[in-house]
Amino acid sequence: MWAFDPIWSDPARMGRATLSDSMQMKRSCALTILLLLGLPLALFVCALWTRSPPKEDTFLRNFQANRRAFERLRDLLRADAHVSTITARGVMTHDAHDYQLPPQGNFPAERFQEYMALLKQIGGTGATRDRGEAGSLRIVLWSWPFGFAGETRHAGVCWLDHEPPNKSLSLDNSREKRTQQTTGYRWIEKRWYLWASL
């Protein structure tokens, strides 16, 4: 009377279907476990792979090719003495320890856009300025925030108001010899240096 023939009407077919369904279920579980274990492992390997900053020659070529942009960023940061940090998240001043994205806060939106355009041109992610009339300036070109216990590494170009203590002929070689995290510097010209948290 029924228009279809259910598999449970034939015990031999039912056994095959159950075995087939069981195999399919095992394959599905194995694939799920592989994805659950494999994806985090792949992400971990990728994070380790990108942990090292580019070689200093890459930074030097970037500086030479975009010298005017670096100099303009320096001039902007020197003029904006109240600015502590500027990134795509906004502007942080020395007095307020929270980012304000212009037009919020008291920082001109046009000036913020100029900073962002210059950072984009040089491949930078942010810039910082120390307190004081002739505060040191740092332009971040690379960062790796996936370190253990919040250990973040940075590298970039800076303009210093004093000679740095950890000057090196090569940051690439210093990175290999380090025993603890420190900031290293390599002189470029005038008061410009490459810097990296090693």
Z-matrix of the N, CA and C atoms (Angstrom, degrees):
N
C 1 1.433
C 2 1.524 1 111.35
N 3 1.344 2 115.92 1 -33.50
C 4 1.450 3 118.47 2 -179.04
C 5 1.516 4 110.11 3 -74.29
N 6 1.325 5 117.13 4 146.81
C 7 1.462 6 122.10 5 -179.34
C 8 1.524 7 111.65 6 -81.51
N 9 1.327 8 118.07 7 -13.08
C 10 1.468 9 119.81 8 179.04
C 11 1.514 10 108.77 9 -127.00
N 12 1.309 11 115.66 10 161.81
C 13 1.453 12 121.66 11 -176.29
C 14 1.516 13 108.35 12 -112.88
N 15 1.347 14 118.65 13 99.03
C 16 1.460 15 120.26 14 -177.84
C 17 1.521 16 111.57 15 -66.91
N 18 1.350 17 116.20 16 148.86
C 19 1.462 18 119.70 17 -175.78
C 20 1.524 19 111.91 18 -68.97
N 21 1.323 20 117.99 19 -23.98
C 22 1.458 21 118.72 20 -178.18
C 23 1.529 22 112.57 21 -73.81
N 24 1.351 23 116.69 22 -8.20
C 25 1.469 24 118.82 23 176.81
C 26 1.518 25 111.11 24 -77.24
N 27 1.339 26 118.52 25 -16.69
C 28 1.459 27 122.90 26 178.96
C 29 1.528 28 108.31 27 -121.54
N 30 1.355 29 118.99 28 107.24
C 31 1.466 30 122.14 29 -176.38
C 32 1.530 31 113.05 30 -56.30
N 33 1.329 32 119.18 31 -35.43
C 34 1.467 33 121.14 32 -179.14
C 35 1.535 34 109.76 33 -66.19
N 36 1.325 35 117.02 34 -42.91
C 37 1.470 36 120.61 35 178.51
C 38 1.519 37 110.88 36 -67.74
N 39 1.330 38 116.26 37 -34.79
C 40 1.454 39 119.72 38 -179.39
C 41 1.529 40 110.77 39 -65.38
N 42 1.310 41 119.22 40 -39.45
C 43 1.462 42 123.48 41 177.68
C 44 1.519 43 110.98 42 -63.48
N 45 1.346 44 116.93 43 -42.03
C 46 1.462 45 120.72 44 179.20
C 47 1.528 46 109.93 45 -66.22
N 48 1.307 47 117.24 46 -40.82
C 49 1.460 48 120.87 47 -178.81
C 50 1.525 49 110.32 48 -65.68
N 51 1.320 50 116.09 49 -41.12
C 52 1.454 51 119.82 50 -179.84
C 53 1.526 52 110.20 51 -64.87
N 54 1.333 53 117.43 52 -42.19
C 55 1.449 54 122.05 53 177.83
C 56 1.521 55 110.09 54 -64.07
N 57 1.322 56 116.56 55 -42.95
C 58 1.459 57 121.19 56 179.41
C 59 1.526 58 110.80 57 -65.25
N 60 1.344 59 116.33 58 -43.68
C 61 1.460 60 120.34 59 177.68
C 62 1.524 61 110.81 60 -63.36
N 63 1.314 62 117.08 61 -39.04
C 64 1.458 63 121.96 62 179.10
C 65 1.531 64 110.71 63 -63.84
N 66 1.317 65 117.14 64 -43.21
C 67 1.468 66 121.22 65 178.32
C 68 1.536 67 110.24 66 -63.83
N 69 1.330 68 115.08 67 -42.27
C 70 1.466 69 119.64 68 179.18
C 71 1.532 70 110.36 69 -63.03
N 72 1.324 71 117.39 70 -40.73
C 73 1.451 72 122.22 71 179.18
C 74 1.528 73 110.47 72 -64.31
N 75 1.339 74 117.20 73 -42.90
C 76 1.466 75 120.83 74 179.06
C 77 1.526 76 110.64 75 -62.98
N 78 1.323 77 116.83 76 -42.99
C 79 1.466 78 120.66 77 178.27
C 80 1.524 79 110.73 78 -61.86
N 81 1.316 80 116.01 79 -42.74
C 82 1.458 81 120.95 80 -179.58
C 83 1.533 82 110.69 81 -63.90
N 84 1.329 83 117.40 82 -42.95
C 85 1.469 84 121.31 83 178.24
C 86 1.523 85 110.65 84 -64.87
N 87 1.331 86 116.98 85 -42.79
C 88 1.460 87 120.86 86 -179.79
C 89 1.530 88 110.35 87 -62.69
N 90 1.313 89 116.79 88 -41.41
C 91 1.466 90 120.78 89 179.30
C 92 1.531 91 110.66 90 -65.50
N 93 1.314 92 116.69 91 -41.02
C 94 1.464 93 120.88 92 178.33
C 95 1.530 94 110.79 93 -63.47
N 96 1.315 95 117.44 94 -45.02
C 97 1.472 96 121.32 95 179.02
C 98 1.520 97 110.21 96 -63.01
N 99 1.328 98 116.43 97 -42.14
C 100 1.467 99 120.55 98 178.61
C 101 1.519 100 110.89 99 -60.27
N 102 1.323 101 116.61 100 -43.50
C 103 1.465 102 120.14 101 179.15
C 104 1.522 103 111.47 102 -66.62
N 105 1.334 104 117.09 103 -42.33
C 106 1.456 105 120.60 104 -179.20
C 107 1.535 106 112.31 105 -64.98
N 108 1.313 107 116.88 106 -35.14
C 109 1.457 108 120.17 107 178.48
C 110 1.523 109 112.22 108 -88.29
N 111 1.305 110 116.28 109 -37.46
C 112 1.462 111 120.98 110 -174.72
C 113 1.512 112 114.08 111 -72.83
N 114 1.315 113 117.83 112 -38.80
C 115 1.462 114 120.94 113 -177.66
C 116 1.537 115 111.84 114 -64.15
N 117 1.335 116 119.57 115 -50.05
C 118 1.466 117 117.91 116 176.73
C 119 1.532 118 112.59 117 -61.78
N 120 1.325 119 116.80 118 -37.00
C 121 1.458 120 119.86 119 178.29
C 122 1.522 121 110.87 120 -63.82
N 123 1.322 122 116.99 121 -42.57
C 124 1.466 123 121.17 122 178.06
C 125 1.529 124 110.70 123 -63.66
N 126 1.324 125 117.78 124 -41.66
C 127 1.461 126 121.01 125 177.81
C 128 1.529 127 111.18 126 -64.44
N 129 1.329 128 116.79 127 -39.30
C 130 1.457 129 120.86 128 178.30
C 131 1.527 130 111.13 129 -63.82
N 132 1.320 131 116.72 130 -44.10
C 133 1.470 132 121.38 131 178.56
C 134 1.524 133 110.08 132 -63.12
N 135 1.341 134 117.58 133 -42.78
C 136 1.474 135 120.61 134 177.76
C 137 1.521 136 110.94 135 -62.06
N 138 1.331 137 117.17 136 -40.75
C 139 1.469 138 120.56 137 179.74
C 140 1.518 139 110.39 138 -63.94
N 141 1.325 140 117.70 139 -41.63
C 142 1.462 141 120.12 140 177.48
C 143 1.519 142 111.25 141 -66.51
N 144 1.311 143 116.59 142 -37.10
C 145 1.459 144 121.47 143 -178.84
C 146 1.525 145 111.16 144 -62.65
N 147 1.337 146 117.08 145 -38.52
C 148 1.464 147 121.01 146 -177.16
C 149 1.523 148 112.50 147 -92.01
N 150 1.334 149 117.59 148 8.76
C 151 1.454 150 121.68 149 -175.48
C 152 1.521 151 113.29 150 -67.53
N 153 1.302 152 117.41 151 -34.83
C 154 1.460 153 120.34 152 -177.28
C 155 1.520 154 110.36 153 -82.86
N 156 1.330 155 115.77 154 135.78
C 157 1.470 156 118.28 155 177.64
C 158 1.518 157 110.57 156 -70.50
N 159 1.311 158 116.93 157 163.37
C 160 1.461 159 119.21 158 174.87
C 161 1.528 160 109.73 159 -59.58
N 162 1.311 161 116.33 160 160.02
C 163 1.467 162 121.20 161 177.85
C 164 1.526 163 108.99 162 -63.86
N 165 1.325 164 116.01 163 154.19
C 166 1.458 165 119.90 164 -176.59
C 167 1.525 166 112.30 165 -62.73
N 168 1.330 167 118.51 166 -26.92
C 169 1.469 168 120.33 167 176.34
C 170 1.525 169 111.46 168 -58.91
N 171 1.329 170 116.62 169 -35.58
C 172 1.467 171 121.01 170 177.94
C 173 1.526 172 109.98 171 -63.33
N 174 1.329 173 117.03 172 -44.58
C 175 1.467 174 120.96 173 178.05
C 176 1.524 175 111.45 174 -65.00
N 177 1.337 176 116.22 175 -41.22
C 178 1.462 177 120.03 176 -179.48
C 179 1.525 178 111.60 177 -64.09
N 180 1.327 179 116.81 178 -43.31
C 181 1.478 180 120.22 179 177.37
C 182 1.518 181 110.54 180 -62.74
N 183 1.312 182 117.52 181 -40.11
C 184 1.464 183 121.95 182 178.01
C 185 1.528 184 110.00 183 -62.50
N 186 1.334 185 116.53 184 -43.47
C 187 1.461 186 120.30 185 179.82
C 188 1.535 187 110.68 186 -63.01
N 189 1.321 188 116.52 187 -46.20
C 190 1.472 189 119.91 188 -178.91
C 191 1.534 190 111.16 189 -64.36
N 192 1.316 191 117.04 190 -40.92
C 193 1.474 192 121.12 191 -178.19
C 194 1.529 193 111.98 192 -70.91
N 195 1.325 194 117.43 193 -28.35
C 196 1.472 195 121.56 194 -174.94
C 197 1.522 196 112.35 195 -121.80
N 198 1.310 197 116.69 196 32.04
C 199 1.468 198 121.70 197 -176.39
C 200 1.529 199 112.11 198 -51.99
N 201 1.328 200 117.04 199 -44.88
C 202 1.476 201 119.69 200 -177.39
C 203 1.528 202 111.47 201 -63.23
N 204 1.329 203 116.66 202 -37.72
C 205 1.468 204 120.01 203 178.57
C 206 1.532 205 110.31 204 -66.53
N 207 1.338 206 117.43 205 -42.24
C 208 1.464 207 120.32 206 177.08
C 209 1.530 208 110.67 207 -62.36
N 210 1.331 209 116.24 208 -42.71
C 211 1.464 210 119.51 209 179.89
C 212 1.524 211 111.53 210 -65.52
N 213 1.329 212 116.90 211 -37.70
C 214 1.469 213 119.97 212 178.19
C 215 1.531 214 110.13 213 -66.76
N 216 1.335 215 117.32 214 -41.51
C 217 1.467 216 119.93 215 175.83
C 218 1.530 217 110.62 216 -60.36
N 219 1.319 218 116.73 217 -42.88
C 220 1.465 219 120.74 218 177.28
C 221 1.527 220 110.30 219 -57.87
N 222 1.338 221 116.07 220 -47.57
C 223 1.466 222 119.80 221 -178.23
C 224 1.526 223 111.74 222 -63.52
N 225 1.323 224 116.69 223 -40.83
C 226 1.469 225 120.20 224 178.04
C 227 1.526 226 110.70 225 -62.67
N 228 1.325 227 116.64 226 -47.74
C 229 1.463 228 120.60 227 -178.13
C 230 1.530 229 111.65 228 -65.32
N 231 1.312 230 117.47 229 -36.39
C 232 1.470 231 119.84 230 178.32
C 233 1.530 232 110.37 231 -67.23
N 234 1.329 233 116.64 232 -37.00
C 235 1.460 234 120.39 233 179.81
C 236 1.536 235 111.31 234 -72.67
N 237 1.341 236 116.86 235 -33.27
C 238 1.465 237 121.53 236 -178.41
C 239 1.531 238 109.47 237 -94.38
N 240 1.326 239 115.73 238 69.83
C 241 1.468 240 121.58 239 -174.51
C 242 1.525 241 113.16 240 -62.49
N 243 1.330 242 117.62 241 -23.23
C 244 1.470 243 120.33 242 -178.60
C 245 1.534 244 112.32 243 -81.58
N 246 1.345 245 117.61 244 -11.74
C 247 1.471 246 121.48 245 -178.03
C 248 1.523 247 109.96 246 -79.34
N 249 1.315 248 115.85 247 132.35
C 250 1.458 249 122.00 248 175.62
C 251 1.529 250 109.91 249 -98.88
N 252 1.335 251 116.74 250 -50.60
C 253 1.461 252 122.72 251 -177.29
C 254 1.514 253 109.37 252 -142.86
N 255 1.332 254 115.37 253 143.40
C 256 1.464 255 119.68 254 175.03
C 257 1.525 256 108.24 255 -137.76
N 258 1.332 257 115.43 256 123.82
C 259 1.465 258 122.69 257 179.09
C 260 1.525 259 107.56 258 -142.07
N 261 1.320 260 116.09 259 -176.79
C 262 1.463 261 119.88 260 176.79
C 263 1.534 262 110.91 261 -63.76
N 264 1.338 263 117.78 262 -20.52
C 265 1.473 264 121.24 263 177.39
C 266 1.516 265 111.81 264 -71.18
N 267 1.348 266 116.50 265 -22.57
C 268 1.451 267 120.18 266 -179.84
C 269 1.509 268 112.09 267 138.36
N 270 1.319 269 115.27 268 -157.15
C 271 1.461 270 122.90 269 -176.74
C 272 1.522 271 108.75 270 -116.85
N 273 1.337 272 115.80 271 132.74
C 274 1.460 273 121.26 272 173.81
C 275 1.524 274 107.08 273 -116.08
N 276 1.307 275 116.33 274 130.98
C 277 1.459 276 120.30 275 178.98
C 278 1.525 277 109.57 276 -99.76
N 279 1.327 278 115.71 277 168.79
C 280 1.468 279 120.11 278 178.87
C 281 1.525 280 111.44 279 -68.01
N 282 1.316 281 117.52 280 -24.67
C 283 1.469 282 121.04 281 -178.68
C 284 1.526 283 113.04 282 -88.21
N 285 1.329 284 117.23 283 -34.05
C 286 1.467 285 121.59 284 -179.41
C 287 1.522 286 108.51 285 -111.00
N 288 1.310 287 117.28 286 126.81
C 289 1.466 288 120.84 287 -175.91
C 290 1.518 289 112.00 288 -99.30
N 291 1.320 290 115.40 289 42.46
C 292 1.458 291 121.51 290 177.60
C 293 1.521 292 107.57 291 -143.70
N 294 1.322 293 116.69 292 144.27
C 295 1.459 294 120.88 293 179.83
C 296 1.523 295 111.14 294 -72.93
N 297 1.328 296 115.35 295 138.51
C 298 1.465 297 122.31 296 173.22
C 299 1.526 298 106.89 297 -120.67
N 300 1.306 299 116.78 298 122.21
C 301 1.459 300 121.08 299 179.70
C 302 1.526 301 108.35 300 -91.07
N 303 1.356 302 116.74 301 111.96
C 304 1.472 303 118.51 302 -179.68
C 305 1.525 304 111.38 303 -55.91
N 306 1.311 305 116.89 304 140.98
C 307 1.458 306 130.09 305 19.72
C 308 1.527 307 114.49 306 -85.40
N 309 1.330 308 119.69 307 1.23
C 310 1.468 309 119.75 308 174.43
C 311 1.518 310 109.02 309 -66.37
N 312 1.280 311 117.03 310 153.95
C 313 1.458 312 120.98 311 -179.19
C 314 1.520 313 110.64 312 79.87
N 315 1.318 314 115.45 313 -165.51
C 316 1.465 315 118.98 314 -176.26
C 317 1.533 316 112.12 315 -113.11
N 318 1.330 317 117.23 316 27.04
C 319 1.464 318 120.81 317 179.87
C 320 1.530 319 108.82 318 -105.04
N 321 1.338 320 118.52 319 129.99
C 322 1.468 321 120.88 320 -176.67
C 323 1.541 322 112.10 321 -62.94
N 324 1.323 323 115.93 322 131.72
C 325 1.466 324 121.19 323 -178.28
C 326 1.528 325 111.41 324 -61.83
N 327 1.336 326 118.08 325 -37.00
C 328 1.472 327 120.57 326 -179.41
C 329 1.533 328 110.83 327 -64.71
N 330 1.313 329 115.70 328 -39.60
C 331 1.470 330 119.75 329 179.61
C 332 1.530 331 110.10 330 -68.06
N 333 1.324 332 116.62 331 -40.68
C 334 1.460 333 120.81 332 176.63
C 335 1.526 334 110.17 333 -59.49
N 336 1.326 335 117.14 334 -44.09
C 337 1.470 336 121.06 335 178.63
C 338 1.527 337 111.62 336 -62.73
N 339 1.336 338 117.23 337 -35.08
C 340 1.464 339 120.02 338 176.37
C 341 1.528 340 110.42 339 -64.76
N 342 1.328 341 117.18 340 -44.12
C 343 1.464 342 121.02 341 175.60
C 344 1.535 343 110.19 342 -56.56
N 345 1.327 344 116.40 343 -48.46
C 346 1.458 345 120.57 344 -176.48
C 347 1.529 346 111.40 345 -63.13
N 348 1.334 347 117.32 346 -40.13
C 349 1.468 348 120.86 347 178.85
C 350 1.531 349 110.71 348 -64.57
N 351 1.330 350 117.19 349 -41.50
C 352 1.468 351 120.64 350 178.95
C 353 1.529 352 111.30 351 -67.18
N 354 1.334 353 116.80 352 -42.37
C 355 1.463 354 120.17 353 177.70
C 356 1.526 355 110.77 354 -62.41
N 357 1.316 356 116.51 355 -40.53
C 358 1.462 357 120.00 356 178.30
C 359 1.527 358 110.57 357 -63.78
N 360 1.313 359 117.07 358 -41.87
C 361 1.469 360 121.77 359 -179.41
C 362 1.530 361 111.71 360 -59.70
N 363 1.324 362 117.69 361 -40.05
C 364 1.464 363 120.34 362 -177.27
C 365 1.528 364 112.97 363 -93.13
N 366 1.330 365 117.23 364 -2.85
C 367 1.462 366 120.30 365 -178.79
C 368 1.519 367 112.55 366 79.55
N 369 1.331 368 116.62 367 24.79
C 370 1.465 369 121.34 368 -178.18
C 371 1.512 370 112.58 369 -89.74
N 372 1.329 371 115.51 370 157.80
C 373 1.465 372 120.74 371 178.69
C 374 1.518 373 112.54 372 -109.33
N 375 1.329 374 116.85 373 -15.54
C 376 1.453 375 119.29 374 -179.94
C 377 1.512 376 111.02 375 179.78
N 378 1.321 377 114.90 376 173.93
C 379 1.451 378 121.34 377 178.74
C 380 1.522 379 108.50 378 -144.67
N 381 1.335 380 115.83 379 146.22
C 382 1.456 381 120.97 380 179.47
C 383 1.524 382 109.75 381 -130.01
N 384 1.330 383 114.39 382 157.26
C 385 1.462 384 120.24 383 179.17
C 386 1.517 385 108.50 384 -139.31
N 387 1.334 386 115.73 385 131.70
C 388 1.470 387 120.54 386 175.18
C 389 1.518 388 109.56 387 -73.56
N 390 1.319 389 116.71 388 161.57
C 391 1.460 390 121.61 389 175.45
C 392 1.523 391 110.18 390 -66.60
N 393 1.310 392 115.10 391 159.19
C 394 1.458 393 119.85 392 173.44
C 395 1.511 394 113.33 393 107.30
N 396 1.318 395 114.09 394 163.36
C 397 1.467 396 121.61 395 -177.78
C 398 1.521 397 111.80 396 -58.49
N 399 1.325 398 117.15 397 -47.23
C 400 1.471 399 121.32 398 -177.48
C 401 1.522 400 109.07 399 -114.31
N 402 1.330 401 116.74 400 46.30
C 403 1.458 402 121.00 401 -177.11
C 404 1.516 403 112.87 402 -59.75
N 405 1.335 404 116.05 403 147.48
C 406 1.458 405 121.17 404 176.70
C 407 1.521 406 109.95 405 -69.55
N 408 1.325 407 116.01 406 149.14
C 409 1.461 408 122.60 407 -177.05
C 410 1.523 409 109.74 408 -121.80
N 411 1.317 410 116.67 409 139.36
C 412 1.457 411 120.82 410 177.25
C 413 1.522 412 109.21 411 -128.69
N 414 1.320 413 114.63 412 135.24
C 415 1.463 414 121.20 413 176.89
C 416 1.527 415 106.56 414 -115.57
N 417 1.321 416 116.17 415 116.16
C 418 1.462 417 121.62 416 -175.93
C 419 1.526 418 109.03 417 -83.83
N 420 1.339 419 115.07 418 123.28
C 421 1.462 420 120.46 419 178.52
C 422 1.524 421 112.02 420 -109.71
N 423 1.319 422 117.40 421 -17.78
C 424 1.464 423 121.47 422 -178.70
C 425 1.515 424 108.56 423 -152.08
N 426 1.318 425 116.91 424 140.42
C 427 1.465 426 120.14 425 173.05
C 428 1.517 427 109.70 426 -147.67
N 429 1.315 428 115.27 427 150.86
C 430 1.463 429 122.55 428 178.75
C 431 1.522 430 107.49 429 -131.32
N 432 1.354 431 116.82 430 96.38
C 433 1.469 432 119.89 431 -173.64
C 434 1.520 433 114.74 432 -88.62
N 435 1.341 434 119.25 433 10.72
C 436 1.464 435 120.30 434 -173.91
C 437 1.514 436 112.83 435 -100.30
N 438 1.319 437 116.89 436 24.42
C 439 1.459 438 120.07 437 -179.56
C 440 1.522 439 111.75 438 -71.68
N 441 1.302 440 115.29 439 166.83
C 442 1.453 441 121.59 440 179.54
C 443 1.526 442 110.13 441 -69.00
N 444 1.307 443 117.62 442 134.41
C 445 1.467 444 124.68 443 175.52
C 446 1.529 445 112.75 444 56.05
N 447 1.323 446 116.61 445 41.38
C 448 1.454 447 120.75 446 175.36
C 449 1.517 448 114.80 447 78.43
N 450 1.311 449 117.34 448 12.70
C 451 1.465 450 120.81 449 179.73
C 452 1.527 451 109.19 450 -74.87
N 453 1.311 452 116.30 451 105.74
C 454 1.458 453 121.49 452 -179.15
C 455 1.517 454 109.36 453 -104.40
N 456 1.306 455 116.10 454 136.79
C 457 1.459 456 121.72 455 178.52
C 458 1.522 457 108.81 456 -107.25
N 459 1.345 458 115.93 457 143.34
C 460 1.459 459 121.50 458 178.91
C 461 1.518 460 109.62 459 -134.37
N 462 1.324 461 115.89 460 157.80
C 463 1.462 462 121.48 461 172.85
C 464 1.518 463 107.83 462 -151.64
N 465 1.320 464 116.52 463 151.57
C 466 1.448 465 119.61 464 179.44
C 467 1.512 466 112.36 465 174.71
N 468 1.319 467 114.86 466 -153.76
C 469 1.458 468 122.86 467 -178.96
C 470 1.521 469 107.12 468 -121.06
N 471 1.331 470 116.32 469 141.75
C 472 1.460 471 118.80 470 179.19
C 473 1.522 472 111.20 471 -138.15
N 474 1.328 473 114.56 472 159.56
C 475 1.461 474 124.23 473 174.36
C 476 1.518 475 105.26 474 -117.28
N 477 1.337 476 116.85 475 114.91
C 478 1.461 477 119.90 476 -173.59
C 479 1.514 478 111.50 477 -106.65
N 480 1.326 479 115.10 478 145.11
C 481 1.464 480 120.36 479 177.22
C 482 1.524 481 111.67 480 -88.19
N 483 1.320 482 117.62 481 2.10
C 484 1.461 483 122.59 482 179.73
C 485 1.534 484 108.40 483 -152.56
N 486 1.303 485 117.28 484 162.58
C 487 1.469 486 120.02 485 176.96
C 488 1.522 487 108.71 486 -75.06
N 489 1.337 488 117.61 487 131.40
C 490 1.466 489 119.91 488 -176.25
C 491 1.530 490 112.40 489 -74.80
N 492 1.334 491 116.82 490 154.24
C 493 1.464 492 120.41 491 -178.59
C 494 1.533 493 113.48 492 -74.83
N 495 1.310 494 117.91 493 -34.71
C 496 1.464 495 121.50 494 -174.46
C 497 1.521 496 111.59 495 -102.98
N 498 1.326 497 115.79 496 57.55
C 499 1.458 498 119.93 497 -179.65
C 500 1.525 499 108.84 498 -78.63
N 501 1.329 500 114.82 499 141.02
C 502 1.456 501 120.42 500 -177.47
C 503 1.526 502 109.19 501 -137.72
N 504 1.319 503 116.05 502 155.69
C 505 1.464 504 119.49 503 174.47
C 506 1.522 505 110.82 504 -76.13
N 507 1.334 506 116.23 505 -26.21
C 508 1.462 507 120.43 506 -178.94
C 509 1.521 508 109.99 507 -150.35
N 510 1.315 509 116.66 508 121.25
C 511 1.461 510 120.08 509 175.56
C 512 1.516 511 110.84 510 -70.82
N 513 1.333 512 116.58 511 -29.77
C 514 1.466 513 119.88 512 179.05
C 515 1.524 514 110.11 513 -60.00
N 516 1.331 515 118.16 514 -45.35
C 517 1.466 516 121.59 515 179.20
C 518 1.518 517 111.73 516 -71.44
N 519 1.319 518 117.76 517 -36.86
C 520 1.470 519 121.34 518 179.96
C 521 1.513 520 111.11 519 -62.56
N 522 1.323 521 116.46 520 -36.31
C 523 1.452 522 121.24 521 -178.65
C 524 1.526 523 110.84 522 -61.71
N 525 1.335 524 116.34 523 -37.80
C 526 1.466 525 120.25 524 -177.76
C 527 1.521 526 111.98 525 -72.75
N 528 1.341 527 118.27 526 -27.69
C 529 1.461 528 122.16 527 -174.24
C 530 1.518 529 113.92 528 -95.30
N 531 1.323 530 119.25 529 -3.86
C 532 1.456 531 120.29 530 -171.91
C 533 1.518 532 111.60 531 -68.81
N 534 1.327 533 115.64 532 148.29
C 535 1.461 534 121.51 533 176.10
C 536 1.519 535 110.66 534 -112.18
N 537 1.323 536 118.12 535 -21.94
C 538 1.460 537 122.58 536 175.66
C 539 1.520 538 108.63 537 -145.92
N 540 1.327 539 116.09 538 162.44
C 541 1.462 540 119.09 539 -178.15
C 542 1.515 541 110.75 540 -69.12
N 543 1.313 542 114.76 541 131.70
C 544 1.452 543 121.99 542 177.78
C 545 1.522 544 107.81 543 -150.87
N 546 1.315 545 117.09 544 171.00
C 547 1.456 546 120.84 545 175.73
C 548 1.520 547 108.10 546 -104.56
N 549 1.322 548 116.04 547 127.56
C 550 1.455 549 121.54 548 179.68
C 551 1.525 550 110.31 549 -112.46
N 552 1.319 551 116.05 550 154.49
C 553 1.462 552 122.10 551 -177.82
C 554 1.519 553 110.42 552 -131.97
N 555 1.324 554 115.79 553 146.29
C 556 1.459 555 122.29 554 173.17
C 557 1.515 556 107.42 555 -131.09
N 558 1.313 557 117.47 556 124.24
C 559 1.455 558 122.68 557 -177.28
C 560 1.525 559 110.33 558 -67.33
N 561 1.356 560 116.12 559 137.17
C 562 1.461 561 122.16 560 174.77
C 563 1.525 562 108.39 561 -104.91
N 564 1.326 563 115.29 562 -64.72
C 565 1.469 564 122.01 563 178.44
C 566 1.525 565 108.29 564 -168.43
N 567 1.323 566 116.54 565 159.15
C 568 1.464 567 122.73 566 -178.31
C 569 1.518 568 109.28 567 44.55
N 570 1.332 569 117.50 568 -117.05
C 571 1.469 570 121.19 569 178.46
C 572 1.525 571 111.49 570 -109.80
N 573 1.315 572 117.02 571 15.85
C 574 1.466 573 122.40 572 177.05
C 575 1.530 574 109.63 573 -86.28
N 576 1.350 575 115.04 574 136.41
C 577 1.455 576 122.02 575 177.97
C 578 1.525 577 109.27 576 -138.08
N 579 1.331 578 114.96 577 150.81
C 580 1.468 579 119.31 578 162.09
C 581 1.523 580 105.11 579 -81.96
N 582 1.306 581 117.62 580 147.08
C 583 1.462 582 120.58 581 176.22
C 584 1.516 583 108.71 582 -140.21
N 585 1.312 584 114.92 583 150.72
C 586 1.470 585 120.49 584 177.67
C 587 1.517 586 108.87 585 -153.59
N 588 1.315 587 115.44 586 140.79
C 589 1.461 588 119.95 587 170.41
C 590 1.523 589 104.56 588 -84.42
N 591 1.294 590 116.16 589 110.97
C 592 1.466 591 122.50 590 -171.73
C 593 1.511 592 111.76 591 -91.90
